[in-house]
Amino acid sequence: MYWYKIGEILKEKRKELLMTQGELSEGICSQAQISKLENGEEIPSSITLYMLAQRLGVDSDYFFKRIESERIDYIEDVTEQIRSLVRERDYINILEIIEDQFNTPLLENVDFRQFLIWHKGVSVYYVHNNKEQALNLMVQALNLRRNNNHKFLNERELEIMNSIAILFNEDKNYSLSLRVFKQALSRIKLIPKIKDFTILIRLLYGASKSAMSLGKIEEALEFSERGLKVCSQYETLYLLGEHCYQKARCLKRLNDKKAEYYYEKAINTFTLEGKKQFANVVNEAFIEYKTELEKTGGVNK
């Protein structure tokens, strides 16, 4: 508990009511004690806190609700800041923020601690290329709630599994990567209603990439088709271009002429999103594909 926060809130409320320390303390405690409380030098008894709350015209649990509300707001702000830096791939700054948070009592919040450990693992991998430490941190984050008697995975833990699978994929351990993706996809079915559908889209995209790297083209195609169905179901552009490109690559490997349609759809989607770099990459692959077709005289399907 942040006892010093009670003092800050007490002082803020007193000043809001234009009340002096003497007026607040009268008949309850000494003015000196109010001063100590407001400076965080003394912890109030429950009786004193109740009487001060009554004098200030608030409920006795007002202080605790304010503290919890501020804790939640702060955690949400830090979480969003880190997620924003992830999108920018600024892992150095992420590590700095996380190290600062490890020095605060907010680590008492299990969900926040899990989030920080997870992102420390991701950042350690990209900044220091330390695969072993990164994996250990991610597994630690994954098991954090289960150590508190939680049997089933939640959406956050499925995201952590996604990060673990990506780590294996980037380390070219495609077999283990695909296994983790499949485990996560089987676990996600146990969640009655998914709040963040993008997790499923990410898992299917990663599974398709890992399967393709193993030469399991038909399986990779199945994952990308499932991903496209989820995008359609939720009417979202999230990873739509990536799934279209992935499907085009699979169809190309299977000598299916429908690959052309998905190359074009991927290019159009990336262009619509303003992702010129992605659109250019797919366009180059599409030109290469058409050149190969001209040399071979067409496709089989």
C-alpha positions as CSV (number, residue, x, y, z in Angstrom):
1,M,0.0,0.0,0.0
2,Y,1.3,3.5,-0.9
3,W,0.7,5.1,2.5
4,Y,2.4,8.3,1.4
5,K,-0.3,8.6,-1.3
6,I,-3.0,8.8,1.4
7,G,-1.2,11.9,2.7
8,E,-1.1,13.4,-0.8
9,I,-4.8,12.8,-1.3
10,L,-5.6,14.1,2.2
11,K,-3.8,17.3,1.5
12,E,-5.3,17.7,-2.0
13,K,-8.9,17.3,-0.6
14,R,-8.2,19.6,2.3
15,K,-7.0,22.4,0.0
16,E,-9.9,21.8,-2.4
17,L,-12.2,22.6,0.5
18,L,-10.1,25.6,1.5
19,M,-9.6,24.0,4.9
20,T,-6.6,24.6,7.2
21,Q,-4.7,21.8,8.9
22,G,-6.0,23.1,12.2
23,E,-9.6,23.0,11.0
24,L,-9.2,19.5,9.7
25,S,-7.5,18.2,12.9
26,E,-9.8,19.8,15.4
27,G,-11.2,17.2,17.8
28,I,-9.6,14.4,15.9
29,C,-5.8,14.7,16.3
30,S,-3.1,17.3,16.5
31,Q,-2.2,19.7,13.7
32,A,1.3,18.3,13.8
33,Q,-0.1,14.8,13.1
34,I,-1.9,16.1,10.1
35,S,1.3,17.7,8.8
36,K,3.1,14.3,9.3
37,L,0.3,12.5,7.5
38,E,0.3,14.8,4.5
39,N,4.1,14.5,4.3
40,G,3.9,10.7,4.4
41,E,5.9,10.6,7.6
42,E,3.1,8.8,9.6
43,I,0.6,6.0,8.9
44,P,-2.9,6.9,10.1
45,S,-5.0,4.5,12.2
46,S,-8.2,3.3,10.7
47,I,-10.2,5.3,13.3
48,T,-8.3,8.5,12.5
49,L,-8.7,8.0,8.8
50,Y,-12.4,7.4,9.2
51,M,-12.9,10.6,11.2
52,L,-10.8,12.7,8.8
53,A,-12.9,11.3,5.9
54,Q,-16.1,12.3,7.7
55,R,-14.7,15.8,8.2
56,L,-13.8,16.1,4.5
57,G,-17.2,14.9,3.5
58,V,-16.1,11.7,1.8
59,D,-16.6,8.0,2.3
60,S,-14.1,6.2,4.5
61,D,-12.8,4.2,1.5
62,Y,-12.4,7.3,-0.6
63,F,-8.6,7.3,-0.2
64,F,-8.2,3.7,-1.1
65,K,-10.4,4.0,-4.2
66,R,-8.3,7.0,-5.3
67,I,-5.0,5.1,-4.8
68,E,-6.3,2.0,-6.7
69,S,-7.6,4.2,-9.5
70,E,-4.3,6.0,-9.9
71,R,-2.4,2.7,-9.8
72,I,-4.6,1.4,-12.6
73,D,-4.2,4.5,-14.7
74,Y,-0.5,4.5,-14.3
75,I,-0.2,0.8,-15.2
76,E,-2.3,1.4,-18.3
77,D,-0.2,4.4,-19.3
78,V,3.1,2.4,-19.0
79,T,1.6,-0.6,-20.8
80,E,0.4,1.5,-23.7
81,Q,3.8,3.3,-23.9
82,I,5.6,0.0,-24.1
83,R,3.2,-1.3,-26.8
84,S,3.7,1.8,-28.8
85,L,7.5,1.4,-28.6
86,V,7.1,-2.3,-29.7
87,R,5.3,-1.1,-32.8
88,E,8.3,1.2,-33.5
89,R,10.7,-1.6,-32.6
90,D,12.4,0.7,-30.1
91,Y,13.5,-2.1,-27.8
92,I,16.3,-0.1,-26.1
93,N,13.9,2.4,-24.7
94,I,11.6,-0.5,-23.7
95,L,14.3,-2.0,-21.6
96,E,15.0,1.4,-19.9
97,I,11.3,1.8,-19.0
98,I,11.1,-1.7,-17.7
99,E,14.1,-1.4,-15.5
100,D,12.6,1.8,-13.9
101,Q,9.3,-0.1,-13.2
102,F,11.2,-2.9,-11.4
103,N,12.1,-0.4,-8.8
104,T,8.5,0.4,-7.9
105,P,5.9,-1.3,-5.6
106,L,3.6,-1.7,-8.7
107,L,5.2,-5.1,-9.3
108,E,2.8,-6.4,-6.6
109,N,0.3,-6.4,-9.5
110,V,0.8,-9.8,-11.1
111,D,-0.6,-8.9,-14.5
112,F,1.7,-5.9,-14.7
113,R,4.7,-7.9,-13.5
114,Q,3.9,-10.5,-16.2
115,F,3.7,-7.9,-18.9
116,L,7.1,-6.4,-17.9
117,I,8.9,-9.7,-17.7
118,W,7.5,-10.7,-21.1
119,H,8.6,-7.5,-22.8
120,K,11.9,-7.7,-21.1
121,G,12.4,-11.1,-22.7
122,V,11.4,-9.8,-26.2
123,S,13.7,-6.7,-25.8
124,V,16.7,-8.7,-24.5
125,Y,16.4,-10.9,-27.6
126,Y,16.4,-8.0,-30.1
127,V,18.9,-5.7,-28.2
128,H,21.4,-8.2,-26.9
129,N,20.6,-11.2,-29.1
130,N,20.6,-13.3,-25.9
131,K,18.2,-16.1,-26.9
132,E,18.6,-18.1,-23.7
133,Q,17.9,-15.2,-21.4
134,A,15.0,-14.1,-23.6
135,L,13.4,-17.5,-23.6
136,N,13.8,-17.9,-19.9
137,L,12.2,-14.6,-19.2
138,M,9.2,-15.4,-21.5
139,V,8.7,-18.8,-19.9
140,Q,8.9,-17.1,-16.5
141,A,6.2,-14.7,-17.6
142,L,4.1,-17.5,-19.1
143,N,4.1,-19.5,-15.8
144,L,3.6,-16.5,-13.5
145,R,-0.1,-16.9,-13.0
146,R,0.0,-20.7,-13.1
147,N,2.2,-20.5,-10.0
148,N,-0.8,-18.8,-8.4
149,N,-3.1,-21.8,-9.2
150,H,-4.4,-20.6,-12.5
151,K,-4.8,-23.7,-14.7
152,F,-6.0,-22.1,-18.0
153,L,-4.2,-19.6,-20.2
154,N,-5.6,-16.2,-20.8
155,E,-5.2,-13.9,-23.8
156,R,-2.0,-12.3,-22.4
157,E,-0.4,-15.7,-22.1
158,L,-1.3,-16.7,-25.6
159,E,0.4,-13.5,-26.7
160,I,3.5,-14.7,-24.8
161,M,3.3,-18.0,-26.5
162,N,3.2,-16.2,-29.8
163,S,6.4,-14.3,-28.8
164,I,8.1,-17.6,-27.9
165,A,7.1,-19.1,-31.2
166,I,8.4,-16.1,-33.1
167,L,11.7,-16.4,-31.2
168,F,12.1,-20.0,-32.3
169,N,11.2,-19.0,-35.9
170,E,13.8,-16.2,-36.1
171,D,16.3,-18.7,-34.6
172,K,15.4,-20.9,-37.6
173,N,14.0,-23.6,-35.3
174,Y,10.9,-23.9,-37.4
175,S,9.8,-27.2,-36.1
176,L,9.7,-26.1,-32.5
177,S,8.2,-22.7,-33.6
178,L,5.3,-24.5,-35.4
179,R,4.7,-26.7,-32.4
180,V,4.3,-23.7,-30.0
181,F,2.0,-22.0,-32.5
182,K,-0.2,-25.1,-32.7
183,Q,-0.3,-25.4,-28.9
184,A,-1.4,-21.8,-28.7
185,L,-4.0,-22.3,-31.4
186,S,-5.4,-25.3,-29.5
187,R,-5.4,-23.4,-26.2
188,I,-7.2,-20.4,-27.7
189,K,-10.2,-22.7,-28.4
190,L,-10.7,-23.1,-24.7
191,I,-11.4,-19.4,-24.2
192,P,-15.2,-18.9,-24.4
193,K,-15.1,-15.5,-26.0
194,I,-11.9,-13.8,-27.3
195,K,-11.7,-10.1,-26.6
196,D,-8.7,-9.4,-28.8
197,F,-9.2,-11.2,-32.1
198,T,-5.9,-10.0,-33.4
199,I,-4.2,-12.6,-31.3
200,L,-5.8,-15.4,-33.4
201,I,-4.8,-13.6,-36.6
202,R,-1.2,-13.3,-35.4
203,L,-1.0,-17.0,-34.3
204,L,-2.3,-18.2,-37.7
205,Y,0.1,-16.0,-39.6
206,G,3.1,-17.1,-37.6
207,A,2.0,-20.8,-37.9
208,S,1.7,-20.4,-41.7
209,K,5.2,-18.9,-42.0
210,S,6.8,-21.6,-39.8
211,A,5.0,-24.4,-41.7
212,M,6.1,-22.9,-45.0
213,S,9.7,-22.8,-43.8
214,L,9.4,-26.5,-43.1
215,G,8.2,-27.2,-46.6
216,K,4.7,-28.0,-45.3
217,I,3.0,-25.9,-48.0
218,E,-0.5,-27.3,-47.8
219,E,-0.5,-26.8,-44.0
220,A,0.8,-23.3,-44.4
221,L,-1.9,-22.6,-46.9
222,E,-4.6,-23.9,-44.5
223,F,-3.3,-21.5,-41.8
224,S,-3.3,-18.5,-44.1
225,E,-6.8,-19.3,-45.3
226,R,-8.0,-19.5,-41.7
227,G,-6.4,-16.2,-41.0
228,L,-8.1,-14.6,-44.0
229,K,-11.5,-15.9,-42.7
230,V,-10.9,-14.3,-39.3
231,C,-10.0,-11.0,-41.0
232,S,-13.2,-11.2,-43.0
233,Q,-15.3,-12.2,-39.9
234,Y,-14.1,-9.2,-38.0
235,E,-14.0,-6.9,-41.1
236,T,-10.4,-5.9,-40.3
237,L,-7.3,-5.0,-42.3
238,Y,-5.1,-6.2,-39.5
239,L,-2.5,-8.5,-41.1
240,L,-4.9,-8.9,-44.1
241,G,-2.1,-8.0,-46.5
242,E,0.3,-10.3,-44.8
243,H,-2.1,-13.2,-45.0
244,C,-2.9,-12.5,-48.7
245,Y,0.8,-12.5,-49.5
246,Q,1.4,-15.6,-47.5
247,K,-1.4,-17.4,-49.4
248,A,0.0,-16.1,-52.7
249,R,3.4,-17.6,-51.8
250,C,1.8,-21.0,-50.9
251,L,-0.3,-21.1,-54.1
252,K,2.8,-20.3,-56.1
253,R,4.6,-23.2,-54.6
254,L,1.6,-25.4,-55.4
255,N,1.5,-24.1,-59.0
256,D,-1.9,-22.7,-58.6
257,K,-2.9,-19.8,-60.9
258,K,-5.0,-18.2,-58.2
259,A,-1.7,-17.0,-56.7
260,E,-1.9,-14.0,-59.0
261,Y,-5.1,-12.8,-57.4
262,Y,-3.7,-12.9,-53.9
263,Y,-0.5,-11.1,-55.0
264,E,-2.6,-8.3,-56.3
265,K,-4.9,-8.3,-53.3
266,A,-1.9,-8.1,-51.0
267,I,-0.4,-5.1,-53.0
268,N,-3.8,-3.3,-53.0
269,T,-4.3,-3.9,-49.2
270,F,-0.8,-2.6,-48.3
271,T,-1.3,0.4,-50.6
272,L,-4.7,1.1,-49.0
273,E,-3.0,1.0,-45.5
274,G,-0.2,3.3,-46.7
275,K,2.4,0.6,-46.3
276,K,4.4,1.5,-49.4
277,Q,7.5,-0.6,-48.4
278,F,5.4,-3.7,-47.9
279,A,3.6,-3.1,-51.2
280,N,6.9,-2.7,-53.0
281,V,8.2,-6.0,-51.6
282,V,5.1,-7.9,-52.7
283,N,5.1,-6.1,-56.1
284,E,8.7,-7.3,-56.7
285,A,7.8,-10.8,-55.8
286,F,4.8,-10.6,-58.1
287,I,6.9,-9.4,-61.0
288,E,9.3,-12.3,-60.3
289,Y,6.4,-14.7,-60.2
290,K,5.0,-13.5,-63.6
291,T,8.5,-13.7,-65.1
292,E,8.8,-17.3,-64.0
293,L,5.4,-18.0,-65.5
294,E,6.4,-16.6,-68.9
295,K,9.5,-18.8,-68.9
296,T,7.6,-22.0,-67.9
297,G,4.6,-21.3,-70.1
298,G,2.0,-21.1,-67.3
299,V,0.8,-23.1,-64.3
300,N,-0.9,-26.4,-63.9
301,K,-4.1,-25.3,-62.1
